[in-house]
Amino acid sequence: MQRKTTKNFRSIIFRGLDTILINISFLIAYYLKFDKAFLIGDEWYNNVFILFNLSWFLLISTYLKPYNSNRLTRSFLRTFIQGCSIGLLHAAIFSTLLLIFKIQNQSREQLLLSYIIFCGLNITIKSFVLFIIRWLRERKGVDSKKYAIIGQGKLSEEINEFYKNHKEFGYNFNGYLNTSSHNSKNFKDYILKNEIDVIYICLPYILHSDVDKLVDIAYELNVDVKLVMDFRGFITRGLHLQYHDYIPVLDVDVKPLSNFGEVFIKRSFDIIFSLCVIIFGAPVYLFTALATKFSSNGPILYKQERVGKWGKPFHIYKFRSMFIDAEEKGPALSKGDKDPRITPWGRFMRKTRLDEIPQFFNVLKGDMAIVGPRPERQFFIDQIVERSPQYNKLKTVKPGITSIGQVLYGYAENVDEMIQRLRYDLLYLDNATLSTDIWLIFKTVEVMVLGKGK
């Protein structure tokens, strides 16, 4: 079976595209700086142009990370970061070669302009291509892949649900392979007949003795294999693979953010970021406050008791998005856009997350962090813990204004959805780092700007 090699083909295309763009950027910058077109016979600048391209080929031949990303990890934010990183790395290599060959007459303004133009073109074109590819996959089924799952159960159902919710990745479910069909002939026939691209093997539902045999067959047929294991029942921060001689051992870190340096860096970042938002975002605060005041009767701010780190209660502040006396019959979760308790202006605030911005004052007080699990009320926590004791793990860190659950899932309308969102928030404990916080802040801004909040 000869499977499609779109990944390698796409990598070659993008490297070729970037090669063209880096040269076009150099030529445009030269014209803008010197008000004339670049000519091959233009004295000493020929050497600059040659080294410029030599640096580029050294870069794309050694730094392959931007061109090896798969469709699941490719995103608009990653495209932006990779575009900037390619430009910076090329500048570093090029500067080194200029020093080695002692070329000092080039214009710094022209080179800086070259990189600005390149990064702009690179990010714009690749973002557009990514948008078109995702649109074609979701709407037209172009560039799709077929996957099958070995082992039917809750974990395999969640894999299916993931791809149903993310059609832009272009993965189409072909079926389950039950344990009785694991002999070599049946397995090969199934893959060849259905032109399977990816096989998911859910280890909880298959004997480990069968895994090697299935992997060998998939390797022979050039089919991707993904082994799926569910460690969510005991993960609190992360797993670290260690080897005791040849025995693989998973070391579980059960103390998230316990290091003094980590705590200090995160708290310092929270304070500085909150102060910047409050100071520079004052016009937004004022506009939102006035719109809340004049759009419906009631106070501008809404105060409610929530449970924080180690179960300590605190009062959270939000711009009021509901009519007054919305919970006169007792605690109740929002029913989404159709909830009659939400004001028209409140619906807009929830979509854009503007109702959450007073919580930056909670961050300054020390009750919350910028990024952390969603804080809940004790009334709902009791119900969640009864069905999912894992929730107690979230109490080991401060709750946050935004979180993985808020970005990827959104507001929960019932306890079942709160438990589903909980699974996302547990992931934060695996990666409670400053870089993760910054990534989630970017994703939150994306939700706010595009109004994608649920």
C-alpha positions as CSV (number, residue, x, y, z in Angstrom):
1,M,0.0,0.0,0.0
2,Q,1.4,3.4,-1.0
3,R,-0.1,6.0,1.3
4,K,-0.3,9.7,0.4
5,T,2.8,11.7,1.5
6,T,1.1,15.1,1.7
7,K,3.1,16.0,4.8
8,N,6.4,15.7,3.0
9,F,5.0,17.4,-0.1
10,R,3.6,20.3,2.0
11,S,7.0,20.7,3.7
12,I,8.8,21.0,0.4
13,I,6.2,23.5,-0.9
14,F,6.5,25.7,2.2
15,R,10.3,25.7,2.1
16,G,10.2,26.7,-1.5
17,L,7.6,29.4,-0.8
18,D,9.7,30.8,2.0
19,T,12.8,30.8,-0.2
20,I,10.9,33.0,-2.7
21,L,9.5,35.2,0.0
22,I,12.8,35.9,1.6
23,N,14.3,37.0,-1.7
24,I,11.3,39.1,-2.6
25,S,11.5,40.8,0.8
26,F,15.2,41.6,0.2
27,L,14.6,43.1,-3.2
28,I,11.6,45.1,-2.1
29,A,13.5,46.5,0.9
30,Y,16.4,47.3,-1.4
31,Y,14.2,49.3,-3.7
32,L,12.5,51.1,-0.8
33,K,15.8,52.0,0.8
34,F,17.8,53.0,-2.3
35,D,14.9,54.0,-4.6
36,K,16.2,51.7,-7.4
37,A,16.0,48.1,-8.4
38,F,18.6,45.7,-7.2
39,L,21.0,44.6,-10.0
40,I,23.3,41.6,-10.0
41,G,26.2,43.8,-11.0
42,D,25.6,46.2,-8.1
43,E,29.2,46.2,-6.8
44,W,29.8,44.9,-3.3
45,Y,26.1,44.3,-2.5
46,N,26.3,41.1,-4.7
47,N,28.2,39.6,-1.8
48,V,25.6,40.6,0.7
49,F,22.9,39.0,-1.5
50,I,24.9,35.8,-1.9
51,L,25.5,35.5,1.9
52,F,21.8,36.4,2.5
53,N,20.8,33.3,0.4
54,L,23.5,31.1,1.8
55,S,22.3,31.9,5.3
56,W,18.8,31.0,4.2
57,F,19.8,27.6,2.8
58,L,21.8,26.8,5.9
59,L,18.7,27.6,8.0
60,I,16.1,25.5,6.1
61,S,18.5,22.6,5.8
62,T,19.1,22.4,9.5
63,Y,16.0,23.9,11.2
64,L,13.1,21.8,10.0
65,K,10.7,22.3,12.9
66,P,8.4,24.9,11.2
67,Y,8.0,22.5,8.2
68,N,7.4,19.3,10.1
69,S,4.3,20.3,12.2
70,N,1.3,18.1,11.7
71,R,-2.3,19.2,11.1
72,L,-3.2,18.9,14.8
73,T,-0.5,21.2,16.0
74,R,-0.8,23.8,13.2
75,S,-2.6,26.9,14.3
76,F,-2.7,30.7,13.5
77,L,-0.8,31.5,16.7
78,R,1.9,28.9,15.9
79,T,2.1,30.3,12.4
80,F,2.8,33.7,13.8
81,I,5.4,32.5,16.2
82,Q,7.1,30.4,13.6
83,G,7.2,33.2,11.1
84,C,8.9,35.5,13.6
85,S,11.3,32.8,14.8
86,I,12.4,32.0,11.2
87,G,13.2,35.6,10.6
88,L,15.2,36.0,13.8
89,L,17.2,32.8,13.2
90,H,18.0,33.9,9.7
91,A,19.1,37.3,11.0
92,A,21.4,35.5,13.5
93,I,23.0,33.3,10.9
94,F,23.4,36.1,8.4
95,S,25.0,38.4,11.0
96,T,27.5,35.7,11.9
97,L,28.5,35.2,8.2
98,L,28.8,39.0,7.7
99,L,31.3,39.0,10.6
100,I,33.2,36.0,9.4
101,F,33.6,37.4,5.8
102,K,34.1,41.0,7.2
103,I,31.4,42.6,5.1
104,Q,30.5,45.9,6.8
105,N,29.0,48.2,4.1
106,Q,25.5,46.8,4.0
107,S,22.6,49.0,5.1
108,R,21.1,48.0,8.5
109,E,17.9,49.8,7.6
110,Q,17.5,47.7,4.4
111,L,18.2,44.5,6.2
112,L,15.7,45.3,9.0
113,L,13.1,46.2,6.5
114,S,13.8,42.9,4.7
115,Y,12.9,40.9,7.8
116,I,9.9,43.0,8.6
117,I,8.5,42.5,5.1
118,F,9.4,38.7,5.2
119,C,7.7,38.1,8.5
120,G,4.6,40.0,7.4
121,L,4.4,38.1,4.1
122,N,5.2,34.8,5.7
123,I,2.6,35.1,8.4
124,T,-0.1,36.5,6.1
125,I,0.2,34.0,3.3
126,K,0.5,31.0,5.6
127,S,-2.4,32.1,7.7
128,F,-4.5,32.4,4.6
129,V,-3.3,29.0,3.3
130,L,-4.2,27.5,6.7
131,F,-7.6,29.1,6.6
132,I,-8.3,27.8,3.1
133,I,-7.0,24.2,3.9
134,R,-9.2,24.0,7.0
135,W,-12.2,25.4,5.1
136,L,-11.7,22.8,2.3
137,R,-11.4,20.0,4.9
138,E,-14.4,21.0,6.8
139,R,-16.7,21.9,3.9
140,K,-15.4,19.8,1.0
141,G,-13.6,16.9,2.6
142,V,-10.4,17.7,0.8
143,D,-7.1,16.4,2.1
144,S,-8.9,14.1,4.5
145,K,-7.6,11.1,6.3
146,K,-9.3,7.9,7.4
147,Y,-8.8,6.5,10.8
148,A,-9.9,3.3,12.6
149,I,-9.9,2.5,16.3
150,I,-8.9,-0.8,18.0
151,G,-10.6,-1.1,21.3
152,Q,-14.1,0.2,21.9
153,G,-14.9,2.0,25.1
154,K,-15.1,5.4,26.7
155,L,-11.6,6.5,25.6
156,S,-12.2,5.6,22.0
157,E,-15.5,7.4,22.1
158,E,-13.8,10.6,23.3
159,I,-11.4,10.3,20.3
160,N,-14.3,10.2,18.0
161,E,-16.0,13.1,19.7
162,F,-12.8,15.1,19.4
163,Y,-12.7,14.7,15.6
164,K,-16.4,15.3,15.3
165,N,-15.9,18.7,17.0
166,H,-12.8,19.5,14.9
167,K,-13.7,18.8,11.3
168,E,-11.1,21.3,10.2
169,F,-8.4,18.6,11.0
170,G,-9.9,16.4,8.2
171,Y,-10.0,13.1,10.0
172,N,-12.9,10.8,9.1
173,F,-13.9,7.8,11.3
174,N,-14.0,4.5,9.4
175,G,-14.9,2.1,12.1
176,Y,-13.8,-0.1,15.1
177,L,-11.7,-3.2,14.8
178,N,-12.8,-5.7,17.5
179,T,-10.4,-8.0,19.1
180,S,-11.4,-11.0,17.1
181,S,-10.1,-9.4,13.9
182,H,-6.6,-8.9,15.1
183,N,-5.0,-11.7,13.1
184,S,-2.6,-10.6,10.5
185,K,-4.7,-11.3,7.4
186,N,-7.9,-9.7,8.6
187,F,-5.9,-6.6,9.8
188,K,-4.1,-6.2,6.5
189,D,-7.2,-6.7,4.5
190,Y,-9.1,-4.1,6.5
191,I,-6.4,-1.5,6.1
192,L,-6.0,-2.1,2.3
193,K,-9.7,-2.4,1.5
194,N,-10.6,0.8,3.4
195,E,-7.4,2.8,2.6
196,I,-6.8,3.6,6.3
197,D,-4.3,6.3,7.1
198,V,-4.2,6.2,10.9
199,I,-4.8,3.4,13.4
200,Y,-5.6,4.4,17.1
201,I,-4.9,1.6,19.5
202,C,-6.6,2.1,22.9
203,L,-4.4,0.2,25.3
204,P,-7.1,-0.3,28.1
205,Y,-9.1,-2.4,25.7
206,I,-6.4,-4.6,24.0
207,L,-3.8,-7.0,25.3
208,H,-0.3,-5.7,25.3
209,S,0.8,-8.9,23.6
210,D,-1.2,-7.9,20.5
211,V,0.2,-4.4,20.3
212,D,3.7,-5.4,18.8
213,K,2.1,-7.5,16.1
214,L,-0.4,-4.7,15.1
215,V,2.4,-2.1,15.1
216,D,4.6,-4.3,12.8
217,I,1.8,-4.8,10.3
218,A,1.0,-1.1,10.3
219,Y,4.6,-0.3,9.8
220,E,4.8,-2.7,6.8
221,L,1.8,-1.0,5.2
222,N,3.1,2.5,5.9
223,V,0.2,3.4,8.2
224,D,0.5,5.8,11.2
225,V,-0.1,4.2,14.6
226,K,-1.1,6.1,17.7
227,L,-1.2,4.4,21.1
228,V,-3.7,5.9,23.5
229,M,-3.5,5.6,27.2
230,D,-5.6,7.4,29.8
231,F,-3.6,8.7,32.8
232,R,-6.2,11.4,33.7
233,G,-7.3,9.5,36.7
234,F,-4.1,10.3,38.6
235,I,-2.3,13.1,36.8
236,T,-2.0,16.3,38.8
237,R,0.7,18.0,36.9
238,G,2.8,16.0,34.5
239,L,4.4,12.7,33.7
240,H,8.2,12.4,33.2
241,L,9.6,9.3,31.5
242,Q,12.5,7.7,33.3
243,Y,14.5,4.5,32.6
244,H,15.6,2.1,35.3
245,D,18.1,0.2,33.0
246,Y,15.7,-0.8,30.2
247,I,12.5,-0.5,32.2
248,P,10.4,2.6,31.4
249,V,9.0,4.3,34.5
250,L,6.5,7.2,34.5
251,D,7.3,9.6,37.3
252,V,4.2,11.6,38.4
253,D,4.8,15.1,39.8
254,V,2.0,15.6,42.3
255,K,2.9,19.1,43.5
256,P,2.1,21.7,40.9
257,L,3.7,25.1,41.3
258,S,5.5,24.1,44.5
259,N,8.8,25.5,43.6
260,F,9.5,29.0,45.0
261,G,10.9,30.3,41.7
262,E,7.8,29.1,39.8
263,V,5.5,30.7,42.3
264,F,7.5,34.0,42.3
265,I,7.6,34.3,38.5
266,K,3.9,33.5,38.1
267,R,2.8,35.9,40.8
268,S,5.1,38.7,39.5
269,F,3.7,38.2,36.0
270,D,0.1,38.2,37.3
271,I,0.6,41.5,39.1
272,I,2.4,43.3,36.3
273,F,0.0,42.1,33.6
274,S,-3.1,43.0,35.8
275,L,-1.7,46.5,36.4
276,C,-1.1,47.0,32.7
277,V,-4.6,45.8,31.8
278,I,-6.2,48.0,34.5
279,I,-4.2,51.1,33.5
280,F,-4.2,50.9,29.7
281,G,-7.6,49.3,29.6
282,A,-9.3,52.1,31.6
283,P,-11.4,53.3,28.6
284,V,-12.7,49.7,28.1
285,Y,-13.6,49.5,31.7
286,L,-15.4,52.8,31.6
287,F,-17.3,52.0,28.4
288,T,-18.3,48.6,29.7
289,A,-19.4,50.0,33.0
290,L,-21.6,52.7,31.3
291,A,-23.1,50.2,28.9
292,T,-23.9,47.9,31.8
293,K,-25.5,50.7,33.8
294,F,-27.7,52.1,31.0
295,S,-28.7,48.8,29.3
296,S,-30.7,47.4,32.3
297,N,-31.6,48.2,35.9
298,G,-29.3,47.1,38.6
299,P,-25.7,47.6,39.9
300,I,-22.7,47.7,37.5
301,L,-20.7,45.1,39.3
302,Y,-21.8,41.7,40.4
303,K,-20.2,40.1,43.5
304,Q,-20.4,36.3,44.3
305,E,-18.7,33.9,46.6
306,R,-16.4,31.4,45.0
307,V,-14.0,28.8,46.3
308,G,-10.3,29.4,45.8
309,K,-7.0,27.7,46.5
310,W,-7.2,25.0,49.2
311,G,-10.9,25.6,49.4
312,K,-10.7,29.1,50.8
313,P,-13.8,31.2,49.9
314,F,-13.5,34.7,48.3
315,H,-15.7,37.1,46.5
316,I,-15.3,37.3,42.7
317,Y,-16.2,40.5,40.8
318,K,-17.8,40.7,37.4
319,F,-19.7,43.2,35.3
320,R,-23.4,42.2,35.8
321,S,-24.6,40.3,32.7
322,M,-28.0,39.2,34.2
323,F,-31.1,41.0,35.3
324,I,-31.4,41.6,39.1
325,D,-32.8,38.7,41.2
326,A,-31.7,36.2,38.6
327,E,-31.1,33.6,41.3
328,E,-34.0,34.4,43.6
329,K,-35.0,30.7,43.4
330,G,-31.5,29.5,44.3
331,P,-28.1,28.8,42.6
332,A,-28.6,28.1,38.9
333,L,-26.1,27.9,36.0
334,S,-26.6,29.9,32.8
335,K,-28.5,28.2,30.0
336,G,-26.5,29.8,27.2
337,D,-27.7,32.4,24.7
338,K,-31.4,31.4,25.3
339,D,-31.3,32.1,29.0
340,P,-33.9,34.8,29.7
341,R,-32.0,36.0,32.8
342,I,-29.2,37.3,30.6
343,T,-29.5,40.9,29.4
344,P,-28.9,41.7,25.7
345,W,-25.7,43.5,26.6
346,G,-24.8,40.7,28.9
347,R,-24.9,38.2,26.0
348,F,-22.4,40.4,24.1
349,M,-20.2,40.6,27.2
350,R,-20.2,36.8,27.7
351,K,-19.3,36.2,24.1
352,T,-16.4,38.6,24.3
353,R,-15.5,37.8,28.0
354,L,-15.8,41.5,28.9
355,D,-17.8,40.6,32.0
356,E,-14.7,38.9,33.4
357,I,-12.3,41.9,33.3
358,P,-13.1,43.2,36.8
359,Q,-11.4,40.0,38.1
360,F,-8.0,41.6,37.4
361,F,-8.7,43.3,40.8
362,N,-9.1,39.9,42.3
363,V,-5.7,39.0,40.9
364,L,-4.1,42.0,42.6
365,K,-5.8,41.0,45.9
366,G,-4.2,37.6,45.6
367,D,-7.4,35.6,45.4
368,M,-7.0,34.6,41.7
369,A,-4.3,34.3,39.0
370,I,-4.5,35.3,35.3
371,V,-4.5,31.7,34.3
372,G,-5.9,28.9,36.4
373,P,-8.9,26.6,36.7
374,R,-12.4,28.1,36.7
375,P,-13.5,29.1,40.2
376,E,-16.9,27.6,41.2
377,R,-19.4,27.9,44.0
378,Q,-19.5,25.4,46.8
379,F,-23.0,24.4,45.9
380,F,-21.8,23.0,42.5
381,I,-18.5,21.8,43.8
382,D,-20.3,19.4,46.1
383,Q,-22.1,17.9,43.2
384,I,-19.0,17.7,41.0
385,V,-16.8,16.1,43.6
386,E,-19.5,13.5,44.3
387,R,-19.3,12.3,40.7
388,S,-15.7,13.3,39.9
389,P,-13.4,13.4,42.9
390,Q,-10.6,14.6,40.6
391,Y,-11.9,18.1,41.0
392,N,-10.2,18.3,44.4
393,K,-6.9,18.5,42.5
394,L,-7.8,21.9,41.0
395,K,-7.8,23.3,44.6
396,T,-4.0,23.0,44.7
397,V,-3.6,26.1,42.5
398,K,-5.3,29.6,42.4
399,P,-8.3,29.8,40.2
400,G,-7.9,32.0,37.1
401,I,-9.6,34.6,35.0
402,T,-9.1,32.3,32.0
403,S,-8.2,28.7,31.6
404,I,-7.9,25.9,29.1
405,G,-11.5,24.9,30.0
406,Q,-12.8,28.4,29.4
407,V,-11.0,28.8,26.0
408,L,-11.6,25.3,24.6
409,Y,-15.0,24.6,26.2
410,G,-16.6,27.8,27.5
411,Y,-19.4,28.4,30.1
412,A,-21.0,25.3,31.4
413,E,-24.8,25.0,31.4
414,N,-25.1,22.1,33.8
415,V,-23.1,19.8,36.1
416,D,-22.4,17.4,33.3
417,E,-20.8,20.1,31.2
418,M,-18.9,21.4,34.3
419,I,-17.3,17.9,34.6
420,Q,-16.5,17.9,30.9
421,R,-14.8,21.3,31.3
422,L,-13.0,19.9,34.3
423,R,-11.1,17.5,32.1
424,Y,-9.6,20.5,30.2
425,D,-8.7,22.3,33.4
426,L,-6.9,19.3,34.7
427,L,-4.5,19.6,31.7
428,Y,-3.4,22.9,33.1
429,L,-1.8,21.1,36.1
430,D,0.4,19.3,33.6
431,N,1.8,22.5,32.2
432,A,1.5,25.2,34.8
433,T,4.3,27.3,33.4
434,L,4.7,31.0,32.3
435,S,4.8,30.0,28.6
436,T,1.5,28.1,29.0
437,D,0.0,31.1,30.6
438,I,1.1,33.4,27.8
439,W,-0.3,30.9,25.2
440,L,-3.7,30.8,26.9
441,I,-3.8,34.6,27.2
442,F,-3.3,34.8,23.4
443,K,-6.0,32.2,22.9
444,T,-8.3,34.2,25.2
445,V,-7.7,37.4,23.2
446,E,-8.6,35.5,20.1
447,V,-11.9,34.4,21.7
448,M,-12.6,38.0,22.7
449,V,-11.8,39.6,19.4
450,L,-13.7,37.0,17.3
451,G,-16.6,36.7,19.8
452,K,-16.3,32.9,19.9
453,G,-17.1,32.5,23.6
454,K,-19.6,29.9,24.6
